[in-house]
């Protein structure tokens, strides 16, 4: 075999096959099939929460599904109650984290926290935005109270705003 054929074979192996092998090696290092987390959130008032996340935060409805009585019970999710889930994302891409919003349309026994230390469990969501101004406008128009002395400027010059969704989950909006 001449020298040029050897070079062509080596180039093929390094340019075409090596990336596939490298990806297989790297993907084998994780136990996870997906690098994102899907978060389920039960709302006391589905429509009010849906409006908040779509019209104020700017998320997009990207899908949904139904859970019937049998699966609700056999999976341990509800003990037999059916429900519907609406999937929201910041952008409609496979890599985007999903917020799964659902409601059982009943009053909650959960009290709204004043600060993140007032309760246990998931207390806040952080969303990085390119520019806070459109968010501040929507928050003002919809009479959503800014918490603390926000907006505040962080040490690196970014701006930070803290609000709460209709059920009290804190939402951090941080300008990048």
GIRA-V828887 format. One record per helix or strand. SS is the DSSP state (H for helix, E for strand). FROM is the first residue (numbers start at 1). LEN is the number of residues. If there is no record, write none. Layout:
[[SS	FROM	LEN] [SS	FROM	LEN]]
This chain:
[[H	3	25] [E	38	6] [H	46	11] [E	60	8] [H	69	6] [E	83	7] [E	98	6] [H	116	3] [E	124	6] [H	133	9] [E	152	2] [E	159	6] [E	170	6]]
